[in-house]
Amino acid sequence: MIFSVYLIISHTKKNYLSYVGYTNNLKKRILLHNLSKGAKFTKGKSWKLIYIRNYSSKSIAMKEEYKLKKNYKLRKSIKEKYIKKINAL
């Protein structure tokens, strides 16, 4: 089974919010976030998937999710690349 670590982003009036998670069914998980049935933090917002990495085991995915959640510089870098890409369109 494949486990995915993902970063989703939502645009509010003031800034961009990001959320990091892991799952074994990415399409379903993103759908749940957008239906306000995902994590409490993601409720009531529209989310876009901007980063994904796949792992062969749940334990590795959980470790990598934790690292990404705590590594604010990497998260900021990923968000900035996405924002630049959007603004270039």
C-alpha positions in Angstrom: 0.0 0.0 0.0 1.2 3.5 -0.8 1.0 6.3 1.7 1.1 10.0 0.6 2.3 13.0 2.5 0.6 16.1 1.2 0.4 19.9 1.6 -2.8 21.7 0.8 -3.3 25.5 0.6 -6.2 27.8 1.0 -6.4 31.5 0.1 -8.1 33.8 2.6 -8.6 37.6 2.2 -5.4 38.3 4.1 -3.0 35.4 3.4 -2.5 31.7 2.4 -3.0 29.0 4.9 -1.4 25.6 4.6 -2.1 22.1 6.1 0.0 19.0 6.0 -1.3 15.5 6.3 -0.8 11.9 5.2 -3.2 9.3 3.8 -3.5 6.1 1.8 -6.3 7.5 -0.3 -5.4 11.0 -1.5 -8.4 11.8 -3.7 -10.8 10.9 -0.9 -8.9 12.8 1.7 -8.8 16.0 -0.3 -12.5 15.7 -1.1 -13.2 15.3 2.7 -11.2 18.5 3.4 -13.2 20.4 0.8 -16.5 19.1 2.1 -15.5 20.3 5.7 -15.3 16.7 6.9 -11.5 16.6 7.2 -9.4 17.9 10.0 -11.0 20.6 12.2 -8.5 23.2 10.9 -9.5 22.7 7.3 -13.3 23.1 7.8 -15.1 25.8 5.8 -12.2 26.5 3.4 -11.5 25.6 -0.2 -8.2 23.6 -0.5 -5.8 23.0 -3.4 -3.2 20.2 -3.4 0.3 21.7 -4.0 2.7 19.1 -2.8 2.7 15.3 -2.6 5.3 12.6 -1.8 4.6 8.9 -1.7 6.0 6.3 0.7 5.9 2.6 0.9 5.0 2.4 4.6 2.7 4.2 7.0 5.4 4.7 9.6 7.8 6.4 7.1 4.9 8.6 5.9 4.0 9.6 9.4 7.7 10.5 10.2 7.9 12.6 7.0 4.6 14.3 7.7 5.9 15.3 11.1 9.1 16.7 9.6 7.2 18.7 7.0 4.8 20.0 9.7 7.7 21.2 11.8 9.9 22.5 9.0 8.3 26.0 8.5 11.0 27.1 6.1 10.3 24.2 3.7 6.5 24.8 3.9 7.0 28.5 3.2 9.2 27.6 0.2 6.6 25.3 -1.2 3.9 27.9 -0.7 5.9 30.7 -2.3 6.6 28.6 -5.4 2.9 27.9 -5.7 2.0 31.6 -5.2 4.5 32.7 -7.8 3.1 30.2 -10.3 -0.4 31.4 -9.7 0.5 35.1 -10.0 2.4 34.3 -13.3 -0.8 33.1 -14.9 
